[in-house]
Amino acid sequence: MKVSHSFKKLLTSQTRLKLINIFFYSPIEIYYVRQLVRLTGEEINSVRRELDNLLSSSIVLKETRGNRLYYWANPDHYLYYDLVVLANKHSGLGASFQENRLKLGKLRALFYSQDFTFHSQDNQDSIDMLIIGDVSLKITQDLVKPEESTLGREINYMVMDRSELHLRLSKRDPVLVDFFLKYPVLVIGNPSNFMK
């Protein structure tokens, strides 16, 4: 199977991977070069080189404003959605939950709502995250707090084990039905392992 040229260019540099994580973890943000140097912890020449590589693949876009050149994730790129999902798996809460999986207990799945994944401010009353498994509520809260500080808002989440999930879905719980009808993003887990 032949891998597209654009996709091959993504996975060859540590600096590029850091930049992809930054751009696609917060896909609505724009960044300038010195800011990206600080966020990646890499040399400026390395950051510039990788920005050129990402630009040549149309993964990021750029624009001059005043005396600064700004970069952002290209929402029209065919890998945009997949890169946002990957960045959410490897940054922020996704990374925290993955790193603390043993402490948490039996984490079967972690879902993000589309709004939460794409940092949309449209509906802050809906569920941001659904955590499935027998997990420690205290550790869950300890992991969520720093992200709430970063976002500047409360994160709405639900925790339930598999049996409660099945029961609530079988009874057509409106909160869960609404959550799943909006195509949540599976950040941790395998659907076949928790839906049985």
N, C-alpha and C positions, 0 to 999 in steps of 0.2 A: 504494500500500500504506500503510495506516494504522499508525503507530508507537504502541505503547502509551504511555499517559500516564506510567507509572512509568519506562519506559526513557528517555523524552525528558528527564525531570527529572535523570537521571544526568549528562548530558554538557554542562552549561551553566556550570560554575564550576571554576576552578582549585583552590580550596580543597576542593570536593566530590571532585574527582578524586584529590587527595592523600589525603583521608580514605578513599575507597574502596580505594586502593592499600594503605593501612595496615591497614584492617580485613580485607581479603581476601587479603593476602599472608601474614598470620599469622592464619588464621580461627579459631583456638582461643583467641586472646588476648582479654583484656578491657582497656579503657582508660578513664581518667577525663579530664575536659575539659582540665585544665592539661597533662597528658601529651600529649594530641593537639595542643595549641597548640605545644608544644616540637617534636614530631615533624613537624608540617607547616610550621612557621616562619611561620604566619599569625596575624593578630590574633584575639584571643579572641572578639570579637563575630562575626567571619566564621565561625569554627569552630562557634560555638553555632548560628548561623543555618543552616549546612549540616547540622549534626547534626539539627536540627528537620526539614529537608527529607528527609533519609535516613530519619528515624523515620516521617514521614508516608507514605512509600512502603513502609514495613516492611522496608527493606533492612538496617537495624540495629535492635537492641533495646536497652532500657535498664533499669536496676534501681538502686535506692538501697541502699547498704550503709554503715551508719554515717552519716557526714556527707558522703559522696561519692556522686556519680551516675556509674555505670559504663555503658559502651556496648560492644557486640560485634556481629559480623556475624550476621545472622539465617540459620541453617542451613536453615530451611524456606522461604526466599524462592525463587521460581521461577528467579531469575537467579543464585542462590548459586554453583553450580558454574561457570557462565560467568565470573562476576566473579573467582573464585579463579584461574581459568586466565588471564584478562586481567592480573590483578595479578602473577602469576608471570612473565608475558611482559615486564612493564614494570618489575619490581623485582628486586633481588637478582641471582642468577646469570643469569636470563633477560636482564636489562638488560645485565649485564657481557658476556655472550657476544654479544649483538646489537651493542653498542658496539665490541667488539674483533673483529668478524667478519673484517675484512680482515687483521688481524695473525695470526689463528688459522690461516688457510689456506682450504681449501675445505670450509666447514661446510655440510653438506647438511641435517642435522636434529639437534635436541636434544629428547630425551624425558625426562620426569620420571615416576617411578613415582607411583601414587596416594598411597602413604604419604608420600613426599617432598613432593608437592604440597600435601597437607593437614596437613603437619607432624605426622603420626602417629608415635608411638614404638613401634608394634607390632612391626615386624620390621626391626631395624637390620642384619641380616646379608644382606639382599637388595640388589639393585642399586637405587640411588637415581636414577641418570641413565645414559642411553645416548646417546653422542655419535657421530654418523655423518658421516664425511667424512675427508679428508686434512688433519688439523689438527696443529698443533704441540703436543706433549705438555707441553713446558715452559710455554707460555703457558696451556694448559688448567689445569695445576697451579697456576700463579700466580693464575688467576681463581677457582679452587675454594677455595684456602686461606683467604681472608677470610671466606667464607661458613661454612667449618668452624668458624672462631673464633666467629662470631655464633651458630651453632647449638650450639656446645659439643660437637661430635662429628665423627667422620670421615664424609665423604661417599663412598659407594661408587659408582664410576662405571666404565663401559667405553667405550673408544674403538675404533672400527673403520671401515674404509672400506666402500663399498657392496658390493664383491665379497665381502668377508669376511662381511658381514651376510647376503647371499644364500646363500653357501655354508653358513653355520652354520644358517640357517633351513631350507635344503633337507635338511640332515642331522638336523633336529629337535633342535638343541642344547637340552638341558633348561633351561639358565639363560635363554636367550633366549625359548624357548617360554613359560616361566613368567612372564617379564617382560611379554610381549605379551598373555598371557591375562588379566592383571590390569589391562587397559585403561590403558596409560600415556597421559600427557598430552603432546601435541605442542606444545612451547614455541616452537621455531624450525623452519621448514621447511614444505614442502608434500608430503604423502604421495605424490603422483603424480611428484614429482621424484626420489625416491630409491628407490622400490620397483621401478622399471623395470629 
